[in-house]
């Protein structure tokens, strides 16, 4: 063995071993499963993406700007770039669907429609430019179609004229198209066929999560059959184009995280897989909160019943809530590392990110000091570290208890928080941490109300956890505010509950995968106490972390 090779092996082992994986998880490759990154159409006309004046820029300046923007993803974990081509209207120079022709009703959330119309009026096709550049730098280009988008339906200049002309094609009581109607299915099939013919893509994502329902629950079984036939038509259209081009076109579907919920909306994903209509399943939350308990084993079991291989790309939107109506946090590096570690530990083939492509949402300032004193820009690190087990293992990561934010008629999913805690009724939770660390610190964080004097005893997998100082925003490096989001979007558990009490977890008590948390009131004085638990998370801090070093030096 050469000295150079020996040096490389030793150096690699030191870096990756600083937050070593347990023996139970050594079979999980590190590495990186890579990212599927969905780019909403409105991102393509942001000032921070184009870095030019939309009204005065020339077509060549636009082309150069889009090439520069795609180049940002070179050398990152992004393997597949999914470009969203429609909301209610087409966002590209379509010949089959209405295009955006102006801003319509003016509000800050839809001004992008007018900017896009200006770009298209100059003969610039952002999608063609971005797809070509993706191929040049080795990123796989995809198109993403929202199958029932809910934006701007009350605005005649932004909603599709097909929508305006046919109220009979809508689900009763819902602002959604009803796919029970052949005319609705044909409306979308025409768009899909145009996109397949127009753009040299490797894959097509059908985003059913944007927005359910697509079938009235009273017509579920018949509607399920119609949706399956629609998927057959999509597969046949993709195969026709693929055969002519000499390479396959993959089909992905974004669906709710629970198989039963997807079925409850008429999305018969197992049948789609078995019949070869789908190559990638993206189980993903809707919007309200990241789902850290996506049951990949259930999905794997469904796929295993077929002879056709199918990838799993668990996904997440950018918001985090512990319970419906609770305080809203936004994703950051710690929560995305935690999500990646859990999902890779469960066998993910990719990590899918939705709404993680607005750069300003990952530019933060210290809420306690002010923007001039402390600015952090994590927008680059998000796409460098998500989807990587080594990044999750060598930096702090957070595993928060959340809930599934979609329920179909007839389905009900667990919402563990908020929980009531009394002497007679302890509280039990489960959190999956992915591969277990063997070094560093593990901290249990529990959210309680204000003015709580009685603190519960905490056990993790039967081991008693040691009480340590509360988490306070003023002392928390994660207590930042996102520059481009409303003030209610925090980034730290300290902003998720009136009081966050903390406990040190012995690493010997941790397990790879699921960990059971048991909270109890055991003192004689606690017999009449009733606590409300509104947050639960486990934070893992490697020994190489600066804050871990400072803790050890105290």
N, C-alpha and C positions, 0 to 999 in steps of 0.2 A: 504493500500500500504506500502511495507517495506521501511525502510530508504535507504537501498542499492539500490533498484529499483528507488526511487525518486532521489537519487544522480546521478545515471546513466542517467536518463531522462534530468535532469538539465544540466549536463555536455555535453551531446550530443547536446542539443539545443544551448548551448553557442558556441560550435565548428562550427556547421553547420550554425548557424544564423549569424556568423561574416560577411558573404556576402550574405544576405538573398535573397531568390527568391521572385519575385513579386507574388501577389495573382493570377494573370492571369495564372501563371505557377505552381501553387501548386499541380496540378494534375500530373505533371511530376515527377515520382519517382526518387529519387536520386539514388542516389545510383549509382549502376554501372550496365550498360548493358553488360559489359565485352568486351574483345578483341578477335577477330579472328586474329591471327598473322601468316602471310605467311613467311615461311623460304625458301629462294632460296637455291638451292643445293650447290652453292659455299660457303655459310656460313658454311656448315658442315665440311669444311676442313681448315677454317681459323686458324691461329696460336692462336688468342685470344679466340677461342672456344675450341680447343683441348689442348692447353698449353703443347704440347709435340713435339718431333721430329718425323715427319711422316715417315722418312726413317728408323729410328732405333726402333721405338716403337713396342711393342709386341701386338698381338691381345687383350690380357687381358687389357693392358694399354689403348688401344683404347676404349674398352667397358666401362671401368671405366670413361674415359674422356667424353664419350657421356652421360653417366648417370649423371655425375656432371653438364654437360651443361644443360640438361633438368631440373635439379633441380633448376636452376636459375629462372625458371618460377613459381615455387611453391610459393603460397602466394601473387601472383600478380593478375592483372586484366585479365590475359590471361586465357580464358576458352577453346579455341580451338586452337591447334597448327597444322598448315597446312604445311606439309613437301613436298616441290617441288621435284618431282622424275625424271624430264627430262628437258633438253634443246632440242637441236636437237637429242641428243642421250640419252639413259637411264642413270641415275645416280646411279642405284642400280644393283645388279647382275641379269640382265634380261636374259631370254632365248629367247625372241622374238624380241628385238630391239638391235641395235649396242650399245656397251658400250664405255665409254672413256677408251682408252688404252695407252694414252700418252699425252704430252702437245701440240703436233702439232706445228703450227707456234707460236713462243715464243713472248709473249707480257705480260705486267703486268696484264692485265685484264683476261687472260685465263690460267694463270699458275695453277689455281685451278684444271683444268682438269687432269693434270699430278699427282697432289697430290691425287685427288680422285681415279685415277687408281691405285696408290700405296696402298691406303687403301683397295680397293676391292681385290687387288692381294693377300692380307694377309688373305683373308677369312672373312673379317669384313663387316657386313652389317649395316651401320649406321642407316638405317630406321627401321630395326627390333628392334635394341637396343632402339632407341628413342621412338618408339611406345609402347614398353613394359613398359618403364619407365614412360611415360605419364599416362598409366593406373594405375600404382602403386601410383602415387601422385595425381590422380584425375583430370587430364587434358584430354580433349577429343582429341584423335589423328585422324588427317585427312591426306589424300594424295592430292597433288595438281598437276594437269597435265597442262602444257602449250600446248595449242591446235595448235600453229603454230609459234613456237619460231623462232626469227630472228637472233640469235647469231651465228657467226662463219660459215656462209653458204659458204664462199669462202675457207674454210680450209678442205681438204679431211680427215684429222684425227679427225675433230670435228663435221663435218656435217654427217648426216646419209647416208649410202650407198644407201638407197632407194631414197633419194633426188638426189644424184649424178647420179643415173642410169635413172631417169625419168624426164627429163626437160619438157616433155609434160604434167606433172601433176601440173605445176606451173601456177599461174595467169599471164597472159600476162602483161608485163610491171611492174610486182611486184616480189619481192623476197619472195614469199609466196606460200604455198601449196594451191591448188584449191580444195575445198571440193565438188565441183560439180562432181568430179571423185570418183566413188565407191571405187577404189583402195586406195585413200587417206583416205577415211572414215574408211575403213577396217584396214589400217595401224595403225590408232589411236585406233580403237576399240580393236584390239589385245593387245595393251599396257594397255588399261583400264581394260580389263578382267584379264590380268596377275596381275596387281596391286591389284585388288579386291580379287583375289584368294590368293595372296602371303602374304598380310598384314592384320592384325586384326584391321581395321580402323572403326571409327564411321561415317566418311563422306568422300566424294570425291568431290574436287573442279575441275571444268573444266574452265580453265582460257582462255577465248576467247579474252580478252584484249591483251594477249601475243600470237599472234600479228595479228591484223586486217590489211587488209581484208582477209576473208577466201573464199569469193565468188566474181567472177567478176561482176561488177555492171550491165553488160548487161544480166546476167543470174539470176538476183536477185530473181524473183518470184519462178522460178523452184528450184533455190538453197535454198531458204527458206524452201521449202517443204522437200528437201533432208536433211537439217540440223535438221529439226523437227523429221524426221524419225530416224536420227542418235541418237537424244536424247532419243527417245523411246527405242532404242537398249541398250543404256547405262543404262536406268532405269531398263530394264528387266534383264540385267546382274547383276546389284547391288541387285535387289530383289531376284535373285536366290541364291546368296551368303548369303544374309541376312536371308533368310528362313532356310538355312542349319545351320547358326550360332545361330539363335533364337533371333536376335535383328536387328532393322532396320539399314540401311546404308543411310545416307542423301546425297543428291546431291545438290551442290551449283554451280552457274555459275557466273563468274566475267564478267561483261559487261560494256559498256560505261554508263556514268551517266545519259544521256538523253534517255528516251524510244524511241523517234523518231530516234535517231542516231543508237541505237542498231538495230532497225527495218531496217534502211538504210543499215546496214551491213549484213542483212539476218538473224539476231538473233531474232526470233519470240518468245520473252520471255513470253508474255501473253498466247500464245498457250501452251508453255511448262508447265507453271504453271497450266493452266486449265486441261491439260491432266495428271497431276500428275507426270510429269517427273522431276520437280525441287522442292526442299524444301527451299532453301535459294537463294535470289538474292543479288549479291554484285555489286551495281553500283559504279564504281570506275574510276578515271582518268587514263590515260595511263602512263605518266611519266613527261610531261613537267611542270605541275603545279597541286597542290592541287585544288580541285573544292569545294569551300565553299557554293555553291548554288545547291547541288544535290537535285532534286525535288522529295523528298520522297512522297509527297502527290500524285503526278502523278503515282508513282509506287504503292502506296497503293490503289488508285482508280482502277488500272488494276488488282491488286490481289483481290480486293473486288468483282470483277465480277465473281469470281470463288468460288466454295464451299470448295476448299482445302486450308488450311492455308499455308502461306509461310512467312518466315522471311525476313527482310530487314537488310542488314549489309553494310551501306555506307562505302566506303573505300577511302584511300588516299595513294599515293606514297609520297616520301620524299621531292620533290622539290616544290618551290613556285615561280611563276612569276606573275606579275600584267598584263602583256600583252605579246604576242608572240615576242620573241627576246629581251625581257627586261632583266634587271639584275636578277640573280638567287640567291635565298635564299634557305636555307634548313630548314626543319621542326625542331622545338624545342618544349620545354614544353609549351610555351605560345601559339604557333599556334595549337598544338594538343589539348590543353585544349579548345581553341576556336572552333575548328572543332567538338570536342566531344559535347560541350554545344549546338551548333547549331543543330547537327544531333540528339541528344537525345531529344531536344526540338521539333524536327520534327517527332519523333516517332521511332527512330532506335531501332532495337532489339539487335544489336551488333555494335561495331566499328571495321572495318577491316583495318589492317595496312600492306602495301606492301613496301618492301625495308626499313623497320625500324629495321632490325635485325643485322645490321653491327655495333657492339659496338663502333668502333672508329668514326663513323659518329656522335655520340652523346657525344663525348669527345671534349671539346672546350678549347681554350686558349684565353686570352684577347689580341685582336689584337693590343692594344695600349701599352701593357706592356711586352709581351713576355711569352713564355710557362713556363719559370721557375717561374714566379711570380704569375700566376693565372691559375689554371687548374680546369675545371668543368667537371664532368662525370655524364651525365644525362641518360645514357643508361638504368639504373635500373628504374629511375623515369618515363621514357617514358611508360614502361609497368605496372607501378603502378598507373599512373594517367590518361592515355588515357582511354576513355570509362567510365569515372566517372563524374557525374554532381557535386558532392560535391567537388572533386578536382578542377574542373573548376571554381567553385564558391568561393573557399577559397584561390585561388592563382591568380596572374596576368594572363590574357588571352588576346590573340590578334585575332581579326576578320579582315582578309584582303580581299579586293576585288580582285578576280581573274577571270578566264575564263574557259570554257570547252575546253579541249585540243584535242578533236577528232571530226571530221566532216565526215560523210559518204557522198557519192555522192548524191546530191539533198537535203542535209540538210545544214543549216547554223545557227550557234549559236552566241549569242551576245558576243561581246568583248568590254566591256564598257571603257577600257583604252587602249592607252592614249586618253585623251579628250582635245578638244580645248575650251578655255574659253575667251569670249569677253564680252563687255558691252551688246551687242545685243543677245549673246548666252550664257546664264548661263549653268552650268553643274549640272546634277542630277545623283545620284547614290543610290543604295540600299544595305544595309548590314544587314544580319540576325545575331543577337547576341545571339539567344537562350533565355533562361530565363533572365529577366531583374534584375540587382542588385538594391538594395535599399540603399546600403551604399558604401563608398569608392569613387573612382574617375573614371571618364570616359573621355578619351582623344581622340580627332579626329586628325588623322595624314594625311596630304596631301603632296604628292610629287610634287615639282616644279623644274624648271631649275635653273641653276646658275645665279647669279647677278640679281635676281628678286627683284624689289623694290616695285611693287604693289602687295599687298597681298589680296586675295579675302575675301569677307565676307562669313562666313560659318553659315549655319542654319541646325539644326537637328530637323526634324519634326516640322518646323516653329519656333522653339526656336533659338535665336541668340546665337552662341557659342563665348566664350571669348578667345581672342588671348593670347597665352602664349609663352614661349621661344621655339625656334626651337629645334628639336631633333638632337643631334650631337653624332656621334659614340663614341667620347671620353668620353661623359657623360652617355652613355647608357649601363646599365648592360647586355643588350642582344647583344651588338656589339662584338660578339665572332667569332672566326674562327674555323671551324670543322677540327680536326686533320687529319682525313682520307679522306678529300675531297679537290678538287682543290681550289686555293685561291679565285676563283670567287664566291664560295659559301659563302655568308654571312648569318647572322642570324637575323639581325636587319633591320627594315625599314630605318634606317639611311644609310644603304648600298644599298638601292633600288632606290634612286633618288638623284640627286645632292643636293637638299635641301628638308628637311622635315619640313614644318611649322605645328604647333600644336595649338589646341584649346581645352579649357576646356568645357566639355558638362555638362549642368545641369542634374542631375539624374532624375529630374522631367520631362525632355523632352524625356528621353529614353523610348522605348517601348520594350516589349518582342517580339521576332521575328524580322520582318523587320523594319528597320529604314531608313528614307529618308534623304539623305544628299544633300543640295542645296548650290552650290558655285556661287557667283556672283561678278561682278565688278561694283561698284556703285558710286565711286567718279568721279567728273568732269574730273579729270586728267587721268582717266582710259579709256577715250573714244577711244583712238587709241592703246590700249594695247591688246596683244594676249598672253595668257598664255597656256602652255602645262601641263596638269595634268597627272602625270604618276604613281601615287600611291595613295591609299586611304585605311585607316584602322581605326578601333576603338579599343583602348586598355582599358581594364577594370582592375582596380587595387583595391583590397579590402582594407579595413582600417587596416587589420592586417599585410599588406605587409611592409617590412622594408623600402622600398623607399617611401611609403606613409607616414610612421611615420616621416622620415627625412624631407619630404616636409612640413609637418605640423609644424615641429620644427624650420623652417627657419624664 
